[in-house]
């Protein structure tokens, strides 16, 4: 379904560079295994320096009063975080002959399934210009829904009407009826991209609890003597656990 957007056409667009482009915002879900951590620094050069050093000896027992034999250290590996991101995307749109897009649905204090039941009941009646409903779905925007009919020829007349008052519960609400467009990716090009400020730490042994280990790693990589710098965020996953890291566009 396409979002509604008011447009005014004043002239023909002859230059391809003047056309509107689809902007993609990265939202990457990446599995993070146990015994690893993601550390994001405030400056890119710090992250690059940590990656170049590759291996780091992290002191677990801090304190000048400890003898050398009493000190405990672990060796962790630092690697860059690389992804494949879309560089170009083409989507082919087709009109669904048996579906309609309903927009402007009221915000009512009723369950979603109840709202869908009422929409299906209304649009399944021939006196309302409808027919038997095959499927129904609320979109991410709760004011929009898609109904698909079992037969052709039902959606067209409803779309031609543009809008109609729909009985939902005890009230009538003016609901807009639009064509339902379906999109399929026809061309997708990818390019390698590296997180400039984030580093993946691996081979972290299970020798400390979650919070002490996270604090220890942050203390170590904040010190300039270890090649580090100011840490923005640090996420640690203990051995035996599994997490999902979410990466968004870097606005720094």
C-alpha positions as CSV (number, residue, x, y, z in Angstrom):
1,X,0.0,0.0,0.0
2,X,1.3,3.4,-0.9
3,X,1.1,6.3,1.6
4,X,-1.2,9.1,0.6
5,X,0.6,12.2,-0.6
6,X,-0.9,15.4,-2.2
7,X,1.0,16.5,-5.3
8,X,0.8,19.4,-7.7
9,X,2.1,18.8,-11.3
10,X,3.2,22.1,-13.0
11,X,5.3,20.8,-15.8
12,X,6.8,17.7,-17.4
13,X,9.9,16.2,-15.7
14,X,12.5,15.7,-18.4
15,X,15.6,15.5,-16.3
16,X,15.9,12.2,-14.4
17,X,17.9,13.9,-11.7
18,X,14.8,16.0,-10.8
19,X,12.7,12.9,-10.0
20,X,11.9,11.9,-6.5
21,X,14.0,9.1,-5.1
22,X,13.3,6.4,-2.6
23,X,15.5,7.0,0.5
24,X,16.4,3.9,2.5
25,X,17.2,4.0,6.2
26,X,19.4,1.2,7.5
27,X,17.9,-0.9,10.3
28,X,20.1,-4.0,10.5
29,X,19.5,-6.9,12.9
30,X,22.7,-8.8,13.5
31,X,23.0,-11.9,15.7
32,X,25.6,-11.5,18.5
33,X,26.9,-14.8,19.9
34,X,28.0,-15.4,23.4
35,X,31.4,-14.5,24.5
36,X,31.4,-11.3,22.4
37,X,30.8,-7.6,22.7
38,X,30.1,-4.6,20.6
39,X,31.8,-1.4,21.6
40,X,31.1,2.0,19.9
41,X,33.6,4.8,20.4
42,X,32.9,8.5,20.2
43,X,35.6,8.9,17.5
44,X,36.2,6.9,14.4
45,X,40.0,7.0,14.7
46,X,39.8,5.2,18.0
47,X,37.8,2.3,16.5
48,X,40.3,2.1,13.6
49,X,43.2,1.9,16.0
50,X,41.6,-0.8,18.1
51,X,41.0,-2.9,15.0
52,X,44.5,-2.4,13.7
53,X,45.9,-3.8,17.0
54,X,43.8,-7.0,16.5
55,X,44.5,-8.6,19.9
56,X,44.2,-7.0,23.3
57,X,45.3,-8.2,26.7
58,X,42.6,-7.1,29.1
59,X,43.4,-6.8,32.8
60,X,40.7,-8.3,35.0
61,X,42.4,-7.7,38.4
62,X,43.0,-4.0,38.8
63,X,45.0,-2.7,41.7
64,X,48.6,-1.6,42.3
65,X,48.8,-3.7,45.4
66,X,48.6,-7.0,43.5
67,X,51.8,-8.9,42.6
68,X,52.4,-9.9,39.0
69,X,51.6,-13.5,39.7
70,X,48.3,-12.5,41.2
71,X,47.1,-10.5,38.1
72,X,44.6,-12.1,35.8
73,X,44.4,-11.2,32.1
74,X,42.4,-12.4,29.1
75,X,43.2,-12.0,25.5
76,X,40.3,-10.8,23.2
77,X,40.2,-10.2,19.5
78,X,39.0,-7.0,17.8
79,X,37.5,-7.1,14.3
80,X,35.6,-4.5,12.2
81,X,31.9,-4.7,11.8
82,X,31.0,-5.1,8.0
83,X,27.6,-5.3,6.3
84,X,26.2,-5.5,2.9
85,X,23.8,-2.5,2.4
86,X,21.5,-1.7,-0.6
87,X,23.0,0.8,-2.9
88,X,20.2,0.7,-5.5
89,X,16.7,-0.7,-5.3
90,X,14.0,-1.0,-8.0
91,X,10.5,-2.0,-7.1
92,X,7.8,-3.0,-9.6
93,X,4.3,-2.0,-8.6
94,X,1.2,-3.9,-9.6
95,X,-2.4,-3.1,-8.9
96,X,-4.3,-5.8,-7.1
97,X,-7.7,-6.3,-8.9
98,X,-9.3,-7.9,-5.9
99,X,-8.0,-5.8,-3.0
100,X,-8.9,-2.4,-1.6
101,X,-7.0,-0.1,0.7
102,X,-9.1,1.4,3.5
103,X,-7.7,4.6,5.1
104,X,-9.0,7.0,7.7
105,X,-10.2,4.3,10.0
106,X,-11.3,5.6,13.4
107,X,-9.3,5.1,16.5
108,X,-11.6,3.1,18.7
109,X,-10.9,1.3,22.0
110,X,-11.7,-2.1,20.6
111,X,-9.3,-5.0,19.7
112,X,-7.9,-5.1,16.2
113,X,-9.6,-8.4,15.4
114,X,-13.0,-6.9,16.4
115,X,-12.3,-3.9,14.0
116,X,-11.4,-6.3,11.2
117,X,-14.5,-8.4,11.8
118,X,-16.7,-5.3,11.6
119,X,-15.0,-4.2,8.3
120,X,-15.4,-7.6,6.8
121,X,-19.1,-7.8,7.8
122,X,-19.8,-4.4,6.2
123,X,-17.9,-5.0,3.0
124,X,-19.2,-8.6,2.6
125,X,-22.8,-7.3,2.0
126,X,-23.9,-6.8,-1.6
127,X,-26.1,-3.8,-0.6
128,X,-22.9,-2.0,0.4
129,X,-21.3,-2.8,-2.9
130,X,-19.1,-5.5,-1.4
131,X,-18.7,-9.3,-1.7
132,X,-17.2,-12.3,0.1
133,X,-14.0,-11.3,1.8
134,X,-11.0,-13.7,1.4
135,X,-8.6,-12.0,3.7
136,X,-8.2,-8.8,5.8
137,X,-5.2,-7.1,7.3
138,X,-4.4,-4.0,9.4
139,X,-1.3,-2.2,8.3
140,X,1.5,-0.8,10.5
141,X,-0.6,2.4,10.5
142,X,-3.7,1.3,12.5
143,X,-5.8,3.8,10.5
144,X,-5.3,1.7,7.3
145,X,-6.4,-1.8,6.4
146,X,-6.5,-4.0,3.3
147,X,-9.4,-6.2,2.3
148,X,-9.1,-8.8,-0.4
149,X,-12.3,-10.2,-2.0
150,X,-12.7,-13.8,-3.4
151,X,-14.0,-12.6,-6.8
152,X,-12.9,-10.1,-9.4
153,X,-15.2,-7.1,-10.1
154,X,-15.9,-6.2,-6.5
155,X,-12.9,-3.9,-5.8
156,X,-13.3,-1.7,-8.9
157,X,-16.7,-0.1,-8.2
158,X,-15.8,0.4,-4.5
159,X,-12.5,2.2,-5.6
160,X,-14.5,4.3,-8.0
161,X,-16.7,5.6,-5.2
162,X,-13.6,7.0,-3.5
163,X,-15.1,6.9,0.0
164,X,-18.2,5.9,1.8
165,X,-19.7,5.9,5.4
166,X,-18.9,2.6,7.1
167,X,-20.9,1.3,10.0
168,X,-18.5,0.3,12.8
169,X,-20.2,-0.5,16.0
170,X,-22.8,2.1,16.8
171,X,-21.2,4.9,14.7
172,X,-20.7,5.7,11.0
173,X,-17.3,6.8,9.9
174,X,-16.3,8.2,6.5
175,X,-13.6,5.8,5.2
176,X,-11.5,6.4,2.1
177,X,-11.3,3.6,-0.5
178,X,-8.2,3.4,-2.7
179,X,-6.5,0.9,-5.0
180,X,-4.1,-1.5,-3.3
181,X,-0.7,-1.6,-4.9
182,X,1.7,-4.6,-4.4
183,X,5.4,-4.2,-4.9
184,X,8.1,-6.7,-5.8
185,X,11.8,-6.1,-5.9
186,X,13.0,-6.2,-9.5
187,X,16.6,-5.1,-9.0
188,X,18.7,-4.9,-5.8
189,X,22.4,-3.9,-5.7
190,X,24.5,-4.2,-2.6
191,X,27.7,-2.6,-1.5
192,X,30.0,-3.3,1.4
193,X,29.8,-0.9,4.3
194,X,31.8,-0.8,7.5
195,X,30.7,0.7,10.8
196,X,33.1,3.5,11.4
197,X,32.9,3.7,15.2
198,X,31.9,0.2,16.3
199,X,34.2,-2.8,16.9
200,X,33.4,-6.4,17.5
201,X,35.2,-8.1,20.4
202,X,35.3,-11.9,20.5
203,X,36.9,-14.8,22.4
204,X,35.8,-13.3,25.7
205,X,36.0,-16.1,28.3
206,X,33.3,-16.8,31.0
207,X,35.4,-15.7,34.0
208,X,33.3,-12.7,35.3
209,X,29.7,-12.0,35.7
210,X,27.9,-9.9,33.1
211,X,28.1,-6.5,34.7
212,X,31.7,-6.7,36.0
213,X,32.9,-8.0,32.6
214,X,31.2,-5.1,30.9
215,X,32.7,-2.6,33.3
216,X,36.1,-4.2,32.9
217,X,36.0,-4.0,29.1
218,X,34.9,-0.4,29.2
219,X,37.6,0.6,31.6
220,X,40.3,-1.1,29.5
221,X,39.2,0.4,26.1
222,X,38.8,3.9,27.5
223,X,42.5,4.2,28.3
224,X,44.6,5.9,25.7
225,X,47.6,3.7,26.9
226,X,45.7,0.7,25.4
227,X,44.9,2.6,22.2
228,X,41.4,3.4,23.3
229,X,39.3,6.4,23.9
230,X,35.9,7.6,25.1
231,X,33.3,4.9,24.8
232,X,29.8,5.8,23.6
233,X,28.1,2.4,24.2
234,X,29.1,-1.2,25.0
235,X,27.0,-4.3,24.7
236,X,28.4,-7.6,26.2
237,X,26.9,-11.0,25.7
238,X,28.1,-13.7,28.1
239,X,29.1,-17.2,27.0
240,X,26.0,-19.4,26.5
241,X,23.8,-16.4,25.6
242,X,22.6,-15.0,22.3
243,X,21.6,-11.5,21.5
244,X,20.5,-9.4,18.5
245,X,22.2,-6.1,17.8
246,X,20.3,-3.5,15.9
247,X,22.3,-1.0,13.8
248,X,20.8,2.3,12.6
249,X,22.1,5.1,10.5
250,X,25.1,6.8,12.2
251,X,24.2,10.4,12.8
252,X,27.5,11.3,14.6
